Amino acid sequence: MNVLSRLLLITLLLSACNSSGHITRLNGSRIRTTELTQRIQQVVDSARVAGLAVAVFNDGRAVYQQAFGVRNAETGEPLRFDTEFYGASLSKAVFAVLVLKLVEEGQLSLDEPLQKYLPRPIYEYKPRTRWHDDYSALRHDTLYQRITARMCLSHTTGMANWRWDEPDEQLRVHRQPGARYSYSGEGLVYLQVVLEHKLGRSLEELMQEKVFGPLGMSTSSYQWQPRFEAHYCHGHDAAGKVLPKDKDNEPRSASTLETTPADYTRFLEAVLQRRLLRPESWAELLRPQITIHSVQQMGPLARRDTTAYDHLQLAYGLGWGLLHSPHGVGAFKEGHGDGFQHYSILFPERGIGVLLMSNSDNAESAFRSLLRLTIADEFTPTAWQGYTPYYLARPGAAR
């Protein structure tokens, strides 16, 4: 362990001593926060993770919040729990809560075809952004007219993840909407664009008013803000190289959330405590909408089926992946972008969960170890997620 790592570990150990002392895990075991901090640091070092923020939840609230490593490997500046992160697909889970709030307010129905909310076909609207609200490619498509908000949030629209994944980079609907799970950021953005046209308000405005403001998420936005300049982290590739920060993203419901581990912890506490939405809305959000049988979530294996995860009753709710365990439903959401890898899973019936946010392309290789270490989660289907443990990828590495 280098000098910087030793100094960071001493600081973390001292701060952990001021926390509650023990964390209760799913299997009933308990671990001291000081031991947890030390063991997480060992995993971070072994997996060569540049920076990692960890929050653990007991009884529906965060009882452990620590940051490890650096926010920029070139400067050596330490990562903090209030450091600004690119949230990637964690964006989707927050957007789903906004949509359910709008459903409660009578602004839309989960099952009404979204095209019906607009006075003219979506492909006739002149794009306002560089690309994501351009639906001209759907002019001769008839399937898109059947897509509902429920389908967008459960990834059953039939659209590719992003139009750039298509050979000709043209958006299309590949199958009957609602028929099969197929992860799609485009689906959530389509829902966003329809809402913006219908309500005459931007995604950012709606999020600040209905989610970020009420939950005290003061350092969260779907668009880069100048106020984030003071303390944000860079992503790092697998070799540890610092990647340039992308600050010109236009707000997209599926992918552009800028947030801090502290803010996202507030969001997850609200989910565990069933705040902001009515009980029936939370029940619908975390109810299985579509069963999943694919070999993996992404890539070519997403088109092949297996029975390997049937024991987990793997499914998707509204904005969240779902699995069944002896501890009740596990609701999970991951995030993945260049230099940033995140994962969260909550077990609402137990009030237990964990948040992992990292600015390193090596982080996913550590998630299996970290999930078992923090909350004894042996249920997350890491193979389905495509997470290869670092100790399997690099034989001989310490676990």
C-alpha positions as CSV (number, residue, x, y, z in Angstrom):
1,M,0.0,0.0,0.0
2,N,1.5,3.4,-1.0
3,V,1.8,6.4,1.3
4,L,-1.4,8.1,0.0
5,S,-3.4,4.9,0.5
6,R,-2.1,4.6,4.1
7,L,-3.0,8.2,4.9
8,L,-6.5,7.8,3.4
9,L,-7.1,4.5,5.3
10,I,-6.1,6.2,8.6
11,T,-8.5,9.0,7.9
12,L,-11.3,6.6,7.1
13,L,-10.7,4.5,10.1
14,L,-10.8,7.5,12.4
15,S,-14.1,8.7,10.8
16,A,-15.6,5.3,10.9
17,C,-15.0,5.2,14.7
18,N,-17.5,8.0,15.0
19,S,-20.3,5.9,13.3
20,S,-22.8,3.5,14.9
21,G,-20.2,0.8,15.4
22,H,-21.8,-2.2,13.7
23,I,-23.7,-3.0,10.5
24,T,-26.3,-5.7,10.3
25,R,-26.2,-7.8,7.1
26,L,-28.9,-9.8,5.3
27,N,-27.9,-13.1,6.9
28,G,-28.1,-11.7,10.4
29,S,-24.3,-11.3,10.8
30,R,-22.8,-8.1,12.0
31,I,-19.6,-6.3,11.1
32,R,-17.8,-3.5,12.8
33,T,-17.6,-0.3,10.7
34,T,-13.9,-0.1,11.4
35,E,-13.4,-3.6,10.0
36,L,-15.6,-2.9,7.1
37,T,-13.6,0.2,6.2
38,Q,-10.4,-1.7,6.3
39,R,-11.7,-4.6,4.2
40,I,-13.2,-2.3,1.6
41,Q,-9.9,-0.6,1.3
42,Q,-8.3,-4.0,0.6
43,V,-10.7,-4.7,-2.2
44,V,-10.3,-1.2,-3.7
45,D,-6.5,-1.7,-3.7
46,S,-6.7,-5.3,-5.1
47,A,-9.2,-4.4,-7.8
48,R,-7.2,-1.2,-8.7
49,V,-10.3,1.0,-8.3
50,A,-9.4,4.7,-8.5
51,G,-12.2,5.9,-6.2
52,L,-15.2,4.4,-4.5
53,A,-18.1,5.8,-2.4
54,V,-20.1,3.3,-0.2
55,A,-23.3,3.8,1.7
56,V,-24.9,1.0,3.7
57,F,-28.5,1.1,4.9
58,N,-30.0,-0.5,8.0
59,D,-33.5,0.1,9.2
60,G,-34.2,2.2,6.1
61,R,-31.4,4.8,6.8
62,A,-27.8,5.2,6.0
63,V,-25.6,3.9,8.8
64,Y,-22.3,3.9,7.0
65,Q,-21.0,6.4,4.4
66,Q,-17.4,6.4,3.3
67,A,-15.3,7.4,0.3
68,F,-12.1,5.7,-0.7
69,G,-9.3,6.5,-3.2
70,V,-9.1,9.6,-5.3
71,R,-11.2,11.8,-7.5
72,N,-8.3,12.5,-9.8
73,A,-5.3,10.1,-10.0
74,E,-3.1,12.8,-11.5
75,T,-3.6,15.3,-8.7
76,G,-4.1,12.8,-6.0
77,E,-7.0,14.7,-4.5
78,P,-9.0,12.4,-2.3
79,L,-12.6,11.4,-3.1
80,R,-15.2,12.6,-0.7
81,F,-18.8,11.6,-0.1
82,D,-19.9,15.0,-1.4
83,T,-17.9,14.8,-4.6
84,E,-19.9,15.3,-7.8
85,F,-20.2,12.2,-9.9
86,Y,-21.6,11.4,-13.3
87,G,-24.5,9.1,-12.4
88,A,-25.0,7.3,-15.7
89,S,-28.0,5.0,-15.6
90,L,-28.7,5.7,-11.9
91,S,-30.6,8.5,-13.7
92,K,-33.3,6.0,-14.7
93,A,-34.3,5.1,-11.1
94,V,-34.8,8.7,-10.2
95,F,-36.8,9.5,-13.3
96,A,-39.1,6.6,-12.6
97,V,-40.1,8.3,-9.3
98,L,-40.8,11.5,-11.1
99,V,-43.1,9.7,-13.6
100,L,-45.0,8.0,-10.8
101,K,-45.4,11.4,-9.2
102,L,-46.9,12.7,-12.4
103,V,-49.2,9.7,-12.6
104,E,-50.4,10.5,-9.1
105,E,-51.1,14.1,-10.2
106,G,-53.2,12.9,-13.1
107,Q,-50.8,14.2,-15.7
108,L,-50.5,10.8,-17.5
109,S,-51.5,7.2,-17.3
110,L,-49.0,4.3,-17.3
111,D,-51.0,2.5,-19.9
112,E,-52.1,5.1,-22.4
113,P,-50.1,5.1,-25.6
114,L,-47.8,8.1,-25.3
115,Q,-48.5,9.3,-28.8
116,K,-52.1,10.1,-27.8
117,Y,-50.8,12.8,-25.5
118,L,-49.5,14.8,-28.5
119,P,-51.6,16.7,-31.0
120,R,-49.5,15.5,-33.9
121,P,-47.1,12.6,-34.6
122,I,-43.9,12.7,-32.6
123,Y,-41.9,12.6,-35.9
124,E,-43.4,15.9,-37.0
125,Y,-41.9,17.9,-34.1
126,K,-38.8,19.9,-34.9
127,P,-35.9,18.7,-32.7
128,R,-34.8,21.1,-30.0
129,T,-31.7,19.2,-29.1
130,R,-28.7,17.9,-31.0
131,W,-30.2,14.5,-31.4
132,H,-32.2,12.8,-28.7
133,D,-35.7,14.3,-29.6
134,D,-35.3,13.7,-33.3
135,Y,-37.9,11.0,-34.2
136,S,-38.0,11.5,-37.9
137,A,-36.9,7.9,-38.4
138,L,-40.2,6.7,-37.0
139,R,-42.2,8.4,-39.8
140,H,-43.1,5.0,-41.4
141,D,-43.2,3.0,-38.2
142,T,-46.5,1.9,-36.7
143,L,-45.3,0.0,-33.7
144,Y,-44.1,3.1,-31.8
145,Q,-47.7,4.3,-31.6
146,R,-48.4,1.5,-29.1
147,I,-45.6,2.4,-26.6
148,T,-46.8,3.4,-23.1
149,A,-45.1,4.9,-20.1
150,R,-45.1,1.4,-18.4
151,M,-43.3,-0.1,-21.4
152,C,-40.7,2.7,-21.3
153,L,-39.9,2.2,-17.6
154,S,-39.9,-1.6,-17.9
155,H,-37.6,-1.6,-20.9
156,T,-40.1,-3.3,-23.2
157,T,-40.5,-0.7,-26.0
158,G,-38.6,-2.8,-28.5
159,M,-36.1,0.0,-29.1
160,A,-32.3,-0.5,-29.0
161,N,-30.5,0.8,-26.0
162,W,-29.4,3.8,-28.1
163,R,-29.9,4.6,-31.8
164,W,-26.1,4.6,-32.2
165,D,-26.3,0.8,-31.6
166,E,-28.2,0.4,-34.9
167,P,-26.0,-0.3,-38.0
168,D,-27.4,2.8,-39.7
169,E,-27.8,4.8,-36.4
170,Q,-31.5,5.2,-37.1
171,L,-34.0,4.6,-34.3
172,R,-36.6,1.9,-34.9
173,V,-38.9,-0.5,-32.9
174,H,-37.8,-4.1,-33.4
175,R,-40.7,-6.0,-31.9
176,Q,-44.2,-5.8,-30.5
177,P,-44.0,-3.3,-27.6
178,G,-44.5,-4.9,-24.2
179,A,-43.5,-8.4,-25.5
180,R,-39.9,-8.7,-24.2
181,Y,-37.4,-7.1,-21.9
182,S,-34.6,-5.3,-23.8
183,Y,-32.7,-2.6,-22.0
184,S,-33.3,0.7,-23.7
185,G,-32.2,4.2,-22.7
186,E,-34.1,5.4,-25.8
187,G,-37.3,4.2,-24.3
188,L,-37.0,6.4,-21.3
189,V,-35.9,9.4,-23.3
190,Y,-39.0,9.0,-25.5
191,L,-41.1,9.2,-22.4
192,Q,-39.2,12.3,-21.3
193,V,-39.7,14.0,-24.7
194,V,-43.4,13.3,-24.7
195,L,-43.8,14.7,-21.2
196,E,-41.8,17.8,-22.1
197,H,-44.1,18.5,-25.1
198,K,-47.3,17.7,-23.2
199,L,-46.5,19.7,-20.1
200,G,-44.4,22.5,-21.7
201,R,-41.8,22.1,-19.0
202,S,-38.2,20.7,-19.1
203,L,-37.0,17.5,-17.5
204,E,-34.7,19.5,-15.3
205,E,-37.4,21.8,-14.1
206,L,-39.7,18.9,-13.2
207,M,-37.0,17.0,-11.4
208,Q,-36.0,20.0,-9.3
209,E,-39.5,20.8,-8.3
210,K,-40.9,17.3,-7.7
211,V,-37.9,15.2,-6.6
212,F,-34.6,17.0,-5.9
213,G,-36.1,19.8,-4.0
214,P,-38.4,17.8,-1.7
215,L,-35.6,15.3,-0.9
216,G,-33.0,17.9,-0.3
217,M,-30.8,16.8,-3.2
218,S,-29.2,20.2,-3.7
219,T,-26.2,18.9,-5.6
220,S,-28.2,16.9,-8.2
221,S,-29.1,17.9,-11.8
222,Y,-29.6,16.3,-15.2
223,Q,-27.3,18.9,-16.7
224,W,-23.9,20.1,-15.7
225,Q,-23.9,23.2,-13.5
226,P,-21.1,25.7,-13.0
227,R,-21.6,25.2,-9.2
228,F,-20.2,21.7,-9.6
229,E,-16.8,22.9,-10.7
230,A,-15.4,23.2,-7.2
231,H,-15.6,19.5,-6.4
232,Y,-16.2,16.9,-9.1
233,C,-14.4,13.7,-10.0
234,H,-13.0,12.5,-13.2
235,G,-13.5,9.0,-14.6
236,H,-10.6,6.6,-14.9
237,D,-10.1,3.8,-17.4
238,A,-8.9,0.3,-16.5
239,A,-5.3,1.3,-16.6
240,G,-6.0,4.2,-14.3
241,K,-5.7,6.9,-16.9
242,V,-7.7,10.1,-16.1
243,L,-10.5,10.6,-18.6
244,P,-11.8,14.1,-19.7
245,K,-15.0,15.3,-18.0
246,D,-18.0,15.6,-20.3
247,K,-19.8,18.8,-19.4
248,D,-22.0,19.5,-22.4
249,N,-24.6,16.7,-22.1
250,E,-28.2,17.8,-22.7
251,P,-30.6,16.6,-20.0
252,R,-31.7,13.0,-20.7
253,S,-33.8,11.0,-18.3
254,A,-31.9,7.8,-18.9
255,S,-28.3,8.9,-18.6
256,T,-27.2,12.4,-17.6
257,L,-27.7,12.7,-13.9
258,E,-25.0,14.6,-12.1
259,T,-25.1,13.8,-8.4
260,T,-23.1,13.1,-5.2
261,P,-23.0,9.9,-3.2
262,A,-24.6,12.0,-0.3
263,D,-27.5,13.1,-2.5
264,Y,-28.1,9.7,-4.0
265,T,-28.0,8.3,-0.5
266,R,-30.9,10.7,0.4
267,F,-32.8,9.3,-2.6
268,L,-32.3,5.7,-1.6
269,E,-33.4,6.5,2.0
270,A,-36.6,8.0,0.5
271,V,-37.2,4.8,-1.4
272,L,-36.7,2.6,1.7
273,Q,-38.9,4.9,3.8
274,R,-41.6,5.1,1.1
275,R,-41.4,8.9,1.0
276,L,-42.6,11.3,-1.8
277,L,-45.0,8.8,-3.4
278,R,-48.2,7.1,-2.2
279,P,-47.9,3.5,-0.9
280,E,-49.8,2.2,-4.0
281,S,-47.3,4.0,-6.3
282,W,-44.3,2.5,-4.5
283,A,-46.0,-0.9,-4.8
284,E,-46.5,-0.5,-8.5
285,L,-42.9,0.8,-9.0
286,L,-41.5,-2.3,-7.3
287,R,-43.9,-4.8,-8.8
288,P,-42.6,-7.2,-11.5
289,Q,-43.8,-5.9,-14.9
290,I,-41.9,-8.3,-17.1
291,T,-40.0,-11.5,-16.4
292,I,-36.4,-11.8,-17.6
293,H,-34.9,-14.9,-19.0
294,S,-31.9,-13.5,-20.9
295,V,-28.4,-14.9,-20.4
296,Q,-27.1,-11.4,-19.8
297,Q,-28.6,-8.0,-19.6
298,M,-26.6,-6.4,-22.4
299,G,-24.9,-7.4,-25.6
300,P,-25.5,-10.4,-27.9
301,L,-26.3,-12.7,-25.0
302,A,-29.3,-10.5,-24.1
303,R,-31.0,-12.1,-27.1
304,R,-30.5,-15.7,-25.8
305,D,-32.6,-17.2,-23.0
306,T,-31.7,-19.3,-20.0
307,T,-33.3,-20.8,-16.9
308,A,-30.2,-20.0,-14.8
309,Y,-32.0,-17.1,-13.0
310,D,-35.4,-18.5,-12.6
311,H,-34.8,-19.2,-8.9
312,L,-34.4,-15.4,-8.5
313,Q,-37.6,-14.7,-10.4
314,L,-35.6,-12.1,-12.2
315,A,-37.8,-9.3,-13.5
316,Y,-38.1,-5.6,-14.1
317,G,-40.3,-3.2,-12.3
318,L,-40.7,0.5,-13.2
319,G,-37.1,1.9,-13.5
320,W,-35.7,-0.8,-11.3
321,G,-34.5,-4.4,-11.7
322,L,-36.1,-6.9,-9.3
323,L,-35.1,-10.3,-7.8
324,H,-36.7,-12.5,-5.2
325,S,-34.8,-13.6,-2.2
326,P,-35.4,-15.1,1.3
327,H,-35.3,-11.5,2.5
328,G,-38.0,-10.3,0.1
329,V,-37.7,-8.4,-3.1
330,G,-34.4,-6.9,-4.0
331,A,-34.6,-3.8,-6.1
332,F,-31.5,-2.9,-8.0
333,K,-30.1,-0.3,-10.4
334,E,-26.7,0.0,-12.0
335,G,-24.9,2.7,-13.8
336,H,-22.2,2.4,-16.4
337,G,-20.4,5.1,-18.4
338,D,-16.9,5.7,-19.6
339,G,-14.8,5.8,-16.3
340,F,-17.9,5.5,-14.0
341,Q,-19.5,2.3,-12.7
342,H,-22.2,2.2,-10.0
343,Y,-24.6,-0.3,-8.4
344,S,-27.3,-0.1,-5.8
345,I,-29.6,-2.7,-4.3
346,L,-32.3,-2.4,-1.7
347,F,-34.2,-5.0,0.3
348,P,-37.2,-2.9,1.4
349,E,-38.7,-5.5,3.7
350,R,-35.5,-5.7,5.7
351,G,-34.7,-2.0,5.4
352,I,-31.2,-3.1,4.2
353,G,-29.3,-1.9,1.1
354,V,-26.0,-0.7,-0.3
355,L,-24.9,2.0,-2.7
356,L,-21.6,1.7,-4.6
357,M,-20.5,4.6,-6.8
358,S,-17.1,4.6,-8.5
359,N,-15.0,6.7,-10.9
360,S,-13.2,3.7,-12.2
361,D,-13.7,1.2,-15.1
362,N,-12.4,-1.5,-12.7
363,A,-15.2,-1.1,-10.2
364,E,-17.6,-3.7,-11.5
365,S,-14.9,-6.3,-11.0
366,A,-15.1,-5.5,-7.3
367,F,-18.9,-5.4,-6.9
368,R,-19.4,-9.1,-6.1
369,S,-16.9,-8.9,-3.3
370,L,-18.3,-5.6,-2.0
371,L,-21.9,-6.7,-2.1
372,R,-21.1,-9.8,0.0
373,L,-18.8,-7.8,2.3
374,T,-21.2,-5.0,3.0
375,I,-24.6,-6.6,3.3
376,A,-24.0,-10.3,2.6
377,D,-25.8,-10.0,-0.7
378,E,-25.4,-13.3,-2.5
379,F,-28.4,-12.7,-4.8
380,T,-27.4,-10.1,-7.2
381,P,-26.9,-11.9,-10.6
382,T,-23.4,-10.6,-11.3
383,A,-22.9,-12.9,-14.3
384,W,-26.1,-11.6,-15.8
385,Q,-24.9,-8.0,-15.2
386,G,-21.6,-9.0,-16.9
387,Y,-19.5,-8.3,-13.8
388,T,-16.4,-10.5,-13.9
389,P,-14.7,-10.6,-10.4
390,Y,-11.2,-9.2,-10.5
391,Y,-9.8,-12.3,-8.8
392,L,-11.1,-14.4,-11.7
393,A,-9.9,-12.0,-14.3
394,R,-6.5,-11.7,-12.7
395,P,-5.7,-15.1,-11.0
396,G,-3.7,-14.7,-7.8
397,A,-5.2,-11.3,-6.8
398,A,-6.2,-11.1,-3.2
399,R,-10.0,-11.3,-2.5
